[in-house]
Amino acid sequence: AESHKIYRQKLEELTNLQATCSNAISKQRKCLKDLGYSLNKCAKTCDAKDLKLITDIQTQVKDKENVFFDMEAYLPKKNGLYLNLVLGNVNVTLLSNQAKFAYKDEYEKFKLYMTIILMFGAITCLFFLNCRVTDEIFNFLLVWYYCTLTIRESILMSNGSRIKGWWVSHHYVSTFLSGVMLTCTDDGVMLFLCSLGFVQFLQYYYQSGCLYRLRALGERNQLDLTVEGFQSWMWRGLTFLLPFLFFGHFWQLYNSVTLFHLAGHEDCKEWQVFMLALTFLVLFLGNFLTTLKVVHQKIQKNKEKVQKTD
């Protein structure tokens, strides 16, 4: 009873400390925002010497914002819209590094196991049990997988994982695509899912090894995740994956063009065909343009490094 009383007391102290830290960070963020606004205003009228000083201060401000981001990963925060809709206003912040890493590892294993299951499921539906019932079961599994993935990713982002941009939106679009496919199935799409599973397995296998090495060297955050695409940290050692990725991207474009052609046929009355075509087009544009942007930025940085050494 005495131990439980002490535990309750410490828990209350922890809650008060968390509230104090959160308020202090909010005030500091507001000050940095005001400072950034003032610096941008001064940069328009200052000379070259002052501009260099302002640039240095802006760099320090960005470093401070990154420090605050890491600090907030250990403090309770309000959930985003998606987590609020799914889980309600529940605190999903994990307080210890051990708990964060354990949840991240569980997420990565979940992705790996489900990728293998879905790949063999697509092969089974395509070549061995090609009927409406098995297709519906497979598509329902696909919807459940992407819904679960988006929830787990949102929890990891609340705990400090730096996944952002298109790779966040990608899984929401994939969830919508899977939902539409649940109402209609095509063997061509099923064949695409087989190849997609293979490419995702390759990505996970090589990305996880690359991330492990970079974390050991201190070049990546411990909570960085594998993604269904190409990021700048993959440049060393994983460029051989690019042909596989571009092949998958252009297959998405092929699916989109084919389905748009079918949707324009006078005998086609199903709304799902047009929606599938549009969603495949969005996936192609997002994946292809994001990958091109990463490759272009990396090539430009390499050129700048070469020029500096010369």
N, C-alpha and C positions, 0 to 999 in steps of 0.2 A: 504494500500500500504506500509506503514511504517513497519507494523508487518511482512509482507511478505519479505521485504528487510532484516529485522533482522533475520528472519527464514533462508533465503538463506545464510546469513553471518555465522550463527551458524552451518549450514549444511556443509559449506566449512571448518570451523574450525574442525568439527567432522571428516571429511574425512582426513584432514591433521594429526590429532591426531591418527586416526586408522592406517595410513601409518607409522607414527613414531613408534607406539607400535609394529606393525608387524615386522618392520625392527629390532627393539631392541630384540624381541623374537627370530628371526632368528639368530642373532649374538650370543645370549646366548645359543641357541641350539647347534650351531657349537662349542662353547667353551666347553659345556658339553660333546659333542661327542669326542672332542680331549682329554678331561680329562679322560673320560671312557677308551679310547684306552691306555693312559699312565698308568692308574691304572691296567688294565689287564696285561700290559707288566711287571709292577713292581711286581704284585702278583705271577708271576712265579719264581722269584728269592729271595723274601723276607722271613724273619723268621716268626714264629707264631705270635709274638707281632705286627709286622707291618701288617701282613695279617688281623688281627682283625681290625686295624685302617682303612685299605683299604676297608674292607667290610662295615664298618660304613659310610665311605665317599660314597661308591657306593649306599648305601641305601638313603643317602641324595640326591644324584644325581637323583635317581628314583622319590623321592618326588618332586624335582624341576620340573622334566618332567611332572608330574601330574598337578602341579600348572600352567605350561605353557599351558597344554591341556585345563584346565578350562578357562584360559585367552583368548585363541584363539577361544573359543566358542562364544565370543562376538565381534570378529573381522572378517571382510570380508576375504575370502580365495578362492583360485581357486577350482573349482568343480573337483571332480574325473572324471574318464573316462566315467562312466555310466551317471552321471548327465549332463556332457558336450554333450554326444550323444543325450540325451532326451530333455534337456532344453536349451542347449547352455551355453555360459559363462555368466550366470545370477547369481547375488549375492543372495544366499538363506539364509544368516545369519540373524537370528532374534535378534534384539538388546536388548530387554528387557526380564527379567525373565517371566513376565506375558504372553508375546507373545509366548515364548518357551513352557511354561506349557500348554497354550491353544491349541497349535498345537499338543503337545503330547497327550493331552486328546482327541482331535478330532481323532487322529490316533487310539487310543485305542477303541474309540466308533465305528469307521469305521470297525475295525477288528471284534468286537463283533457282530455288526449288519450283516455284510457280512457272518460271520460264521454261524449265525442262518439262514439267507436266503439260503445259499448254502446247509446247512444240510437238510432243508425242500425241497429245489429244487431237491436234489439227491433222497430223498424219493419219491417225486412226479414222477420223471422220471422213477424210478424203479418199482413202484407199481400202478400208476394211469395213467400216460401218456407216456407209454413205446413205443415211436416211434422215428424215426431218427431226425425229426425236433426239438422236445423238447430236445433231447440229444445234438444236435448241439448248440442250444441256451444256454443250461446249460454250456457246455464246453467253449463257447465263453465268458460267464460270469466269468468262472474260470480263463481264460487267462487274462481278463481285471483286475480281482481282484488282481492276483499276480503281474502283471505289475505295477499297482497302488501302491501296498504294497511296492515293491522294491524302487520306486521313493520316497515315503514318508519316508521310513527308511533311505535312503541316505540323505535326507534333515535333518532328526533328528540327524543323525551321524555328519553332518556338524555343528550342533548346540550343540554338547556336549553329545549326548547319547552314552553310552558305550556298544554298541552291536557289537560283533566281532566274528571272527572265523567261525565255521560251520554254526551258526545261521544266518549269513549274506548270505552265499552261498546257504543255504537251500531254500530260496525263489526264487533264480535264477534257481535252478534245478527244483523246482516246476513249475515255469513259462514254462520252456522247456517241462516238462511232460504234462502240460495242453495243450500246443500247439500241441504236437503229438496226444493227445487224441481227439483233435478237428477234426482230420481226420479219427478217428476210435473209436468206443465206445463198451464197453463190460459190461454186467450186473454185472459180478464179480467185476470189477473196480468200478462200481457205488455203489455197496454195501459197498465196502471199503471206498468210499468217505462219505457215511452216517455215518459210525463208526468214521471216522476221524473228521468229523464235531462235533460229540458228545464229543470226547476226547478234541478237541481244545476249545470247550465251557467250559468244566470242568477246563481246564488249565487256561483260561482267568479269570473265576470266582474266583478261589482260589488264583491265582498268584496276581491279582489286589489287593485283600484283604491283602495278605502277604506283598506286596510292600508298601501298605499304612501304615501298622504298622511299617515296618522297616524305612520308611522315617520319620515317626513321632519320632522314636527313634534316628534318625540321623545316621543310619547304612547303608543307601543306598542313591545314588544320586537321585535328584529330577527328572532327565530325564531318569532314568532306565525304560526299557520297558518289557512287558510280551513277552514271546517267546514260540514257538511250541516245547518245549523240557524241559530239566532239568538243572538248574544251581545251583552253590554252595549255594546261598542265600536261596534256597527253602528247604534246608535240615531240617530246623526247621518248622514243621507243614505241609509240603507238600509231605512227603515221600510216603503217601498213593496213590499218583498219579503214582508212578513208575510202578505198575502192569499194569495200563491202557496204559502207554507209551510203555512198552515192548510188550504188546499185539499188539499195532499198528505197532511197528517195525517189529515184526515177521510176521505180515500180509503182510507188504511190501516185506519181503523175500519170502513168499509164492507166492505172485503175480509174483515176478521176476522168481522164479523157474518154475512156471506154464507156463509163457510166453516164457521162454527159451525153454521149452519142445515143445511148439507149434511152435516156430520159427524153430526148428530142423526138423519138419515134412515136408515130401517131397511135400505135397499139399499146404503148406503155402508159398505164394509168396509175401505177404505184408511186406515191410520194417519196418512198424510201430510196428509190434509185437516185433521184436528184439530190437528196440530203447526203447520201453516201458519197456521191461525186463531189459535192461541195466540201465535205469534211476531209476527204482524201486530198483535195486541192489545198486546203488550209494546212494540213499536216506536211505536205510536200514543201509548200512555201516556207513554213516555219522552220522545218528541219534543214532544208537546203540553204536558205539565206543565212541562218544562224551559223551553220558549219562554214559557209564561205566567208562570213564576217570574221570568225575566229582564225581561219587560215590566212586571210588577208592581213589581219592585225599582227599575227605572228611573223609573217614574212617582212612586214614593214619594220617591226622591232629588230629583227635579225639584220636588216639592211642598215638601220641606225647604229647598231653595235659595230658592224664592219666599218662604217664610216668613221666612228669614233676611234677605233683601233688604228685606222690609217692616218 
